[in-house]
Amino acid sequence: MHFPLTGLSGTKLSPLSETEAEALRSLHNACTHLERERGSALSHVLHLRESAAVVEDYVRGMGFQYHPRALNELGEAALEYERQVEALIWRYASAYAVLSITLLDRLVSKKPPLDADTVHQLCQEPMLGRLRAALSIPSSRLIAPSDGEQQDDVPIGSHALAAVEEVRTQILRSGENSMDEQALDASRLSAVRPADVTPFGLPLSFTLSVATTASWEIYTYLRARADTCDRPEGGRRQRAGRAGYTTGHAPDGFPVSAPAPGG
């Protein structure tokens, strides 16, 4: 998949450094590849379940049931693999969300580029407290409204935040880990989630959505800035919102319509 920040970073006129853009590309591509693998794993699980059901009907009443038993065992192994892939995606998706939100916040605040060590740190799975803080940043601080829209003060990752909070509450109530809220926020979800707590599911889906949203908004910001720099002096400028850029059409590599900010 073509990543749309190519050519919009690493130049004298671009506020996004090549290190920051490369990190975004790497996490974006990692999540894309892992999501594709997860889809294949789920399809394989369903195929094995259907095959086991067919074989069970065929050998019903016979003295040897090893064939359907083997298929059921294989299905359980395939399901476990899918869950491992899901946990792996979470590590990269949560880092992708924090990195993209952090960089978008840096750009609209006109702060200097992050150094390489900081970028590498942001590419690791974040502590829960760091993730919650990033998802809680108001959309109005990061995303300029489109024509006719009102400023939106809900968190940019409101849906992801709600899903993460639900899992966080389950962990605190599970009793498997004797952790208080402060200790939990200083931990990574992949390391502390008990086996009986709901799989990543919605937190993962919503976190990937907000990561894509923030990256799309970074592209929009940089594209609008590049267009302004390329426009001859005195040329007509597009309407810019509080953050200094306008929203537009999704570039290659993102959905045709950008996800809602609350994703």
C-alpha positions in Angstrom: 0.0 0.0 0.0 1.3 3.5 -0.9 1.7 5.6 2.1 0.7 9.2 1.3 3.3 11.0 3.4 5.9 10.1 0.8 7.3 13.3 -0.6 5.7 15.5 2.1 8.6 15.1 4.6 12.3 15.6 4.9 12.3 18.9 2.9 13.2 22.4 4.0 9.6 23.4 3.7 8.0 20.4 5.4 7.6 20.6 9.2 7.5 16.8 9.4 11.0 15.2 9.6 11.9 12.2 7.5 12.5 10.3 10.8 8.9 11.0 11.9 7.4 10.1 8.5 9.5 6.9 8.3 8.2 5.9 11.7 4.6 6.5 10.6 5.1 4.5 7.4 6.6 1.6 9.2 3.9 1.3 11.8 1.2 1.9 9.2 2.6 -0.9 7.0 3.1 -3.2 10.0 -0.5 -2.8 11.1 -1.8 -3.3 7.5 0.2 -6.5 7.1 -0.8 -7.9 10.5 -4.5 -7.1 9.9 -4.3 -9.0 6.6 -2.7 -12.0 8.4 -5.3 -11.9 11.1 -8.1 -12.0 8.4 -6.4 -15.1 6.9 -6.2 -16.7 10.3 -9.9 -16.1 11.0 -10.8 -17.5 7.6 -8.7 -20.6 8.3 -10.5 -21.1 11.7 -13.9 -20.9 10.1 -12.8 -23.4 7.3 -11.6 -25.9 9.9 -14.8 -25.6 11.9 -16.9 -26.3 8.8 -14.7 -29.2 7.8 -14.9 -30.7 11.3 -18.7 -30.4 11.2 -18.9 -32.2 7.8 -16.6 -35.0 8.9 -18.5 -35.4 12.2 -21.7 -36.0 10.3 -20.0 -38.5 8.0 -18.5 -40.6 10.7 -21.3 -40.4 13.2 -22.0 -43.8 14.8 -18.6 -45.2 13.7 -16.1 -46.6 16.3 -13.2 -44.4 15.3 -13.6 -40.6 15.7 -10.0 -39.5 15.2 -10.5 -37.6 12.0 -13.0 -35.1 13.4 -11.1 -34.9 16.7 -7.9 -34.0 14.8 -9.8 -31.3 12.9 -11.2 -29.8 16.1 -7.8 -29.8 17.7 -6.3 -28.1 14.7 -9.1 -25.5 14.8 -8.3 -24.7 18.4 -4.6 -24.3 17.5 -5.6 -22.0 14.6 -7.8 -20.0 16.9 -5.0 -19.6 19.4 -2.7 -18.4 16.6 -5.4 -15.8 15.6 -5.5 -14.5 19.2 -1.7 -14.3 19.2 -1.8 -12.2 16.0 -4.5 -10.0 17.5 -2.3 -9.4 20.6 0.6 -8.6 18.3 -1.5 -6.1 16.3 -2.4 -4.4 19.5 1.2 -3.7 20.3 1.8 -2.0 17.0 -1.7 -0.4 16.6 -1.5 1.3 20.0 2.0 2.6 19.2 0.7 3.8 15.8 -2.2 5.7 17.5 0.1 7.4 20.1 2.7 8.3 17.5 0.2 9.8 15.0 -1.7 11.7 17.6 1.5 13.0 19.1 2.9 14.1 15.7 -0.4 15.8 14.7 -0.4 17.7 18.0 3.2 18.7 17.4 2.4 20.0 13.9 -0.7 22.0 14.8 1.1 23.4 17.8 4.1 24.4 15.6 6.6 22.6 17.9 10.0 21.4 16.6 10.4 17.9 15.2 11.0 15.1 17.7 14.5 13.6 17.9 15.1 10.0 16.8 15.3 8.5 20.3 11.9 10.0 21.2 10.4 8.7 17.9 11.7 5.2 18.6 10.2 5.3 22.1 6.8 6.3 20.7 7.0 3.3 18.3 6.9 0.9 21.3 3.6 -0.3 22.8 2.6 2.6 25.1 1.8 2.4 28.8 -1.9 2.5 29.4 -1.7 5.9 31.0 0.1 7.3 27.9 -2.4 5.8 25.6 -5.3 7.2 27.5 -3.8 10.6 27.6 -3.3 10.6 23.8 -6.8 9.4 23.1 -8.2 12.0 25.4 -6.9 15.0 23.5 -9.9 17.1 22.3 -10.6 16.9 18.6 -10.9 20.7 18.5 -7.2 21.0 19.4 -6.1 18.8 16.5 -8.7 18.8 13.7 -10.1 21.9 12.0 -13.9 21.6 11.3 -15.2 21.4 7.8 -17.5 24.0 6.4 -20.7 24.2 8.4 -19.4 22.0 11.2 -19.0 23.0 14.8 -15.8 22.7 16.8 -15.8 19.3 18.4 -14.5 19.1 22.0 -14.9 15.3 22.3 -11.6 13.3 22.6 -10.1 12.4 19.2 -10.2 8.8 20.3 -13.5 8.8 22.3 -14.6 5.3 21.1 -11.2 3.8 21.5 -10.9 5.4 24.9 -14.2 4.0 26.1 -13.3 0.5 24.9 -9.9 0.8 26.6 -11.5 2.0 29.8 -13.8 -1.0 29.8 -10.9 -3.4 29.5 -9.0 -1.4 32.2 -12.0 -1.8 34.5 -12.2 -5.6 33.8 -8.5 -5.9 34.7 -8.9 -4.0 38.0 -11.9 -6.2 38.9 -10.5 -9.5 37.8 -8.4 -10.1 40.9 -5.8 -12.0 38.9 -3.4 -9.0 39.1 -3.3 -7.2 42.4 -2.8 -3.8 40.8 -4.2 -0.4 41.6 -5.0 2.2 38.9 -1.7 3.9 39.1 0.3 0.7 38.6 -2.0 -0.4 35.8 -1.5 2.9 33.9 2.2 2.4 34.2 1.9 -1.0 32.5 1.3 -2.2 29.0 -2.0 -3.9 28.2 -0.4 -6.9 26.4 1.6 -7.6 29.6 -1.2 -7.4 32.2 -4.4 -8.5 30.5 -5.6 -11.6 32.3 -6.7 -14.6 30.3 -10.3 -14.2 31.4 -10.6 -10.6 30.2 -12.3 -9.9 26.9 -9.9 -10.2 23.9 -8.7 -6.9 22.4 -11.6 -6.8 19.9 -13.2 -3.3 20.1 -10.2 -1.6 21.7 -8.1 -2.8 18.8 -10.5 -1.8 16.1 -11.2 1.7 17.4 -7.5 2.3 18.2 -6.6 1.4 14.6 -9.3 3.7 13.4 -8.1 6.7 15.4 -4.5 6.0 14.3 -5.6 6.2 10.7 -7.6 9.3 11.4 -4.7 11.1 12.9 -2.3 10.1 10.1 -4.9 11.2 7.5 -5.1 14.6 9.3 -1.3 14.8 9.2 -1.4 14.3 5.4 -4.1 16.9 5.1 -2.2 19.4 7.1 1.0 18.9 5.1 -0.8 18.9 1.8 -2.5 22.2 2.5 0.8 23.7 3.7 2.6 22.5 0.6 -0.2 23.9 -1.6 0.1 27.2 0.2 3.9 27.3 -0.3 3.5 26.4 -4.0 0.8 29.0 -4.7 2.0 32.3 -6.3 2.0 35.3 -4.1 -1.5 36.9 -4.1 -3.1 33.6 -5.1 -6.4 32.6 -3.6 -6.1 30.7 -0.3 -8.4 27.9 0.8 -10.3 28.4 4.1 -8.2 27.2 7.0 -9.6 26.2 10.4 -8.2 26.9 13.8 -5.5 24.4 13.3 -4.3 26.2 10.2 -5.4 23.7 7.5 -8.5 22.5 5.7 -9.9 19.0 5.5 -10.1 17.4 2.0 -10.4 14.1 0.1 -8.6 11.1 1.5 -5.3 10.3 -0.2 -4.2 6.9 -1.6 -3.7 4.5 1.2 -6.6 5.8 3.4 -10.3 5.2 3.2 -12.3 7.3 0.8 -13.9 9.0 3.8 -11.7 9.7 6.8 -13.0 7.9 9.9 -14.9 10.1 12.4 -12.6 11.8 14.9 -14.1 9.7 17.7 -12.8 6.5 16.2 
